[in-house]
Amino acid sequence: MQDNFKTIIEPFKIKMVEAISMSNKEERKLFLQKAYYNLFLLNSDEVIIDLLTDSGTGTMSSKQWAALIDGDESYAGSRSYREMKKIVYELSKMKHIFPTHQGRASERILFSCVVKKDISIVPNNTHFDTTRANIEYLGGTALDFTQDSEDPIFKGNMDLKLLKDCFEKNKKNIPLCMITITNNSRGGLPVSLKNIKETKALCDQFNIPLFIDACRFAENSYFIQQYESEYKNTSILKIIQEIFSYCDGFTMSAKKDAIVNIGGLLCFNDDKLAEGVTNQLILTEGFTTYGGLAGRDMAAMAQGLKEVQDESYLKYRITSTKYLGQAIKKIGIPIIEPIGGHAIYIDAKKFLPHIPVSQLPAQALACNLYIEGGVRSVEIGSLMFGRLDTSSKKEVPHDMELLRLAIPRRTYTQSHIDYVIETFEKIYKQKKDISGLQIVKQAPLLRHFSAHLKPV
């Protein structure tokens, strides 16, 4: 571990660089107009700093690139699959380990095997967008039970009272319970090991399997080590293993804490479920030992799952995120606190009180951030989680209007982050001039990916 310096340096050296396309404010106004004020529809070379997502945007290490070159591309039974399976088993002890091309594929396969239309209910501390969409697409109901906790750190916890009430009323209709670590839609905030353990005990009481959405399992483990006193002297590996010991299975986007550009996992212990998953996976993803991935991708994933356990890396990751959050808070930008592991969440409703929720304040702020500095972010509010009531033709808003700045792993240096901070300084001075947006075209599910908007 690093000595006690105020400056936390990146625990890596840069071996390869990629050019950033620079643009000016007038050009960015035109780019955004052509993208219908939807930042997902921008071209990557129209963006200077890309904080849209931390999913698949991280930088692979020299050892991951070496593993990638050495990947075994055999259709069935490849060595790369066996190497990946070995490290996943070491972490989780899961009996059935299936690779997929990304997390939402794992979700789709899992829920297609267990969700029954108009019957099934799947509770979670907070479902993320693709998890919710996959459940609802199959006719199930996704319920969120985030605890309104006084705990200063673990504000991503499951609300056990609400969960128990849901179990008592709907036991026969709940195929599984989920818990997302860290709690992405609620500020990227961690879940305590105590809460995971208690959630599992409650699930066992009602004989309901517990699955973890584990895409940021290592970041959550670091928070446990730092802030849950019982685990202060426990290694990250031991904490990870204990987390997985309390679940019956997990889905994972490896594009997060496995630090790869593509890949996912679906793992569990149920033999009967394995039959249905095998059929679904072969039908839609590929044979069970590659699941839609090249062997080289699985080899890089295996190496990434080792590297993400490094405490120096995790300290840098969490501290550098905190650096951005504290700096923009100092400017006067209201953020969700405590600061999570992978992103900063700005309360756009509080920052732009003159823009009504119906005019999407978080999306308006995202557009202004892009115009001012070429920084791409993502709205997590009524564009992402709101919906159009088909009977009344009125918008049903989300309860939070957040702007997320998701930081890719090992990709940007402190000067890049300082540039983002300077952009917010400019925005703060002109926040009263920011105007709202309205939706002019949308899809029935996951509308934020493709919606067209225009200024009010």
Secondary structure, 3 states (H helix, E strand, C coil): CCCCCCCCCCCCCCCCCCCCCCCCHHHHHHHHHHCCCCHHHCCHHHCCEECCCCCCCCCCCHHHHHHHHCCCCCCCCCHHHHHHHHHHHHHHCCCEEEEECCHHHHHHHHHHHHCCCCCCEEEECCCCHHHHHHHHHCCCEEEECECCCCCCCCCCCECHHHHHHHHHHHHHHCCCEEEECCEHHHCCECCCHHHHHHHHHHHHHCCCCEEEECCCHHHHHHHHHHHCHHHCCCCHHHHHHHHHHCCCEEEEECCCCCCCCCCEEEEECCHHHHHHHHHHHHHHCCCCCCCCCCHHHHHHHHHHHHHCCCHHHHHHHHHHHHHHHHHHHHHCCCECCCCCCCEEEEEHHHHCCCCCHHHCHHHHHHHHHHHHHCEECEEECCCCCCEEECCCCEEECCCCCEEEEECCCCCCCHHHHHHHHHHHHHHHHCHHHCCCEEEEECCCCCHHHCCEEEEC
